[in-house]
């Protein structure tokens, strides 16, 4: 399955591939036809959106992206929360699925785009200086931050797509955007939730399926899942 909110891009790729293949076939340039098919097929992989089985556990945050955990660290003051937070940073290679997913059931409070540079995502400075898109998530029924997802562009990934809209209610594991050609996605959890991180640097995670953090039942007395009945097991 291909990502629906990048339909224009992959439809354009298909159209170009068909036209080039047809032109090459008319000239009996079969090696060109083969090359076009291989290249277009490889590029279409960037837009794949595989179905995922979403964990039904309560009081957990799932990974917002496929990739490798490049950092787990504390942030003394995370402005969107107005206080400290824990950040799990996931690096997406060109081989990973590039669709981003919601870490929990929540209401989209805001979506903020920040222009910036396009440094290599392996450069630690890229997280601070590169173009980025911040998706702030609130409790579905209260104006309380529960998480934030930050999409960060990279050297090759120069286009960030986000289909989450302010005021929209989104489910855990629901696709919310895509970073074309990879880069970095970050999950922020408020420190008051006393998150227990379930992964470490170097671990490979799967968007919507891998649990990144468990959070305190006391601190999360009115956490997202408490007001909404969760299905025993869902696939998105």
N, C-alpha and C positions, 0 to 999 in steps of 0.2 A: 504494500500500500504506500502511495506517495503522499507527502504532506499536503493537505488541502489548502492551507493558507500560503503556500508557495507555488500554487497552481500555474500562475502566469509564467514563472521562471522555467518550470519543467515542461510546460506545454511549448514554450519557445524553443527549448532544447530539442524536443521531439520534432518540431516543425523544421528546424534547421537541419537536423539529422536526416529527415526524410528527403528534403530538397537536395542536399549534397549527395546522398546515396543515389537518388534518381538520376541526377546529372552525371555522376560517375558511371552508373550502369549503362547509360546511353552511349558512353564512350568506351564501354567494355573495360573500364578501369576497376576490375574487381578487387584489387588490393586496396584501392581507396575506399570502396564500399565497406570492406572488412574493417579498415582502420576507423572509419566514421562510426560504425556500429559499436566497436569496442570503446571508443572515446565517449560517445553519447551514453552508453550503458554505465560507464564508470561515473560520469557526472550525475546521472540520475540517482545513483546510490546516495549522493549527498542529501537527497530529498526524501529518503525512505522514512516511513513512520510505522514501525512494527507494533502490533498489538502487545500490550503488557498486562500481566496479572498484578493488580494493585494489592498490597498488603492490607488486611482487614484489622490489624492490631490498632488499639486505641493509644492515644498519646505518643504518636511517632511522627517524624518528618521523613519523607522519602526523598531520594535524590532528584534534583531538578534537571539532571542531564546524565548522559552516558559519558564515561571517560575515566580518567585516573585522578585520584585525590592528590592534589599538589600541595595543599596546605590545610591545616586545622589550627586556628588561632583565635585568641580573644581580642575583641575590639573594646578599648576603654570607653569610648563614647561613639555610638552609632547614631548619627543625627536623625534618621527616619524614626528610630525608636525613642529618641530622647534619653538614651542611657546605654549601658554596656550590652554587648552581644557576643555570641560565638559565631565564627564564620568557618564554613567548610567550602574550600575552593576546588572545583573540578576542572581539569584540563581536558578539552576535547581534541583528539587528533583528527586528521583527515579521514581516518578509517572508522571513526565512531559515528553513531546516529547523532544528528545535529538538532533534533527536536528537543525543546525544553518543556518541562512539565511542572505542574503545581506541586509543591511539597505537602500540602494539606488542604482540607476543606476550608474555604475562606471567602471573604469578599475583597475584590480588588479595590484598594483605597486610592491608589494613584499609579500612574505610569510616567516616569520621568526620563527623558532622553538627554544625554550629555555628550556634546561633540568632543572629539579628542584625537589623539594620535593613533597610529596603527603599528605599534611596536610588536615584535615577535612575542607571542604569548608565553614563551619560555623565559622571557625577561621579567624578573619580579616587579620591575617598575611599571610593566604594562597594565597591571591591575588598577594602578592609580592614575595613569596618564591616558590610557586608550579610550576611544569612544565607548560609551556604555549606556545601558538601559536598565533603570531600576523599577521593579514591580513590587510595590508595598502591599502586603496582605493584612487585612484586619479580620477580627472575629466576625463570623457571619451576622451576628445579632448586635454586637457592640462595637464601639469605635476604639478598639484596643488592638495594637499591633501584635500579630502572632508569628509573622515571618516576612522575609523579603528575599526576592530573587534578583540577582544582578547579572545581566547578560553583558559580556565584555568582548568587544571586537578584537581582532588580531592582525597579523601581517597579511594573511590571505583572506581572513574572514572580515570583509569590509561592509557587510550588509547584515543588520540586525532586524529581524521581523518579530513583531509582538502582536498577537491577536487578542490579548486580554484588555478589557475596557473597564475604566473606573465604574464602580457600582455593580459589576458583574459578579455573580456567585459562581465560584469554580470548585470542582471536586478534586480530591487528592489524586494525583497522577494524570490529571487532564492536560493535554497539550496546550501550551500558552504562547509558544513562539518558536523561532528557529534562528540559529546563527549560521549563516551560510559559510561552509568550508571550515567549521570548527572554531576553536579559540577557548574561552573560559566562561564558566557559569559559577556563580557563588550563591550559597544559601546562608542567610543570617537568621539566627534564632535569639529572641530576647534572653538576657542572662537571668531574668526573674523566673523564667521557665525551668531553670536549673537543668539545662540539657545535658544528657549523658551521650557523648558522641560514640557511635557504634562502628566507626571506620577510622583508619589511620592513614597517614601519608603513604602513597604508593599503591593503595588498594584500588582495584578497578570496580566501578559502580555502574549500575544500570538505571537509567532514568525511569521514575515511577515505580520501580520494583525494589531497589535496594534501600533499606532503612538506614538513614544517616544519623538520626538522633532519637533517643527516647527522652521524654521530659517529665518532670515531677508532677505527680497527681495533686499535690498540695498547691504548688505554684500555678498549676493549670486548672484550678477548680472550675473556671468557666472557659476552658480551652475549646477550640473549634468543634471537636467531635462530640462534646457533651450536649450540644443543642441539636445535633443532627444524627439520626440513626444511620449507622454505616452498614452497608451490605456486607455479608459474610465474606464474599470474595467477588471482586468485579474485574473486568478486563476493559482497558481503554486503549 
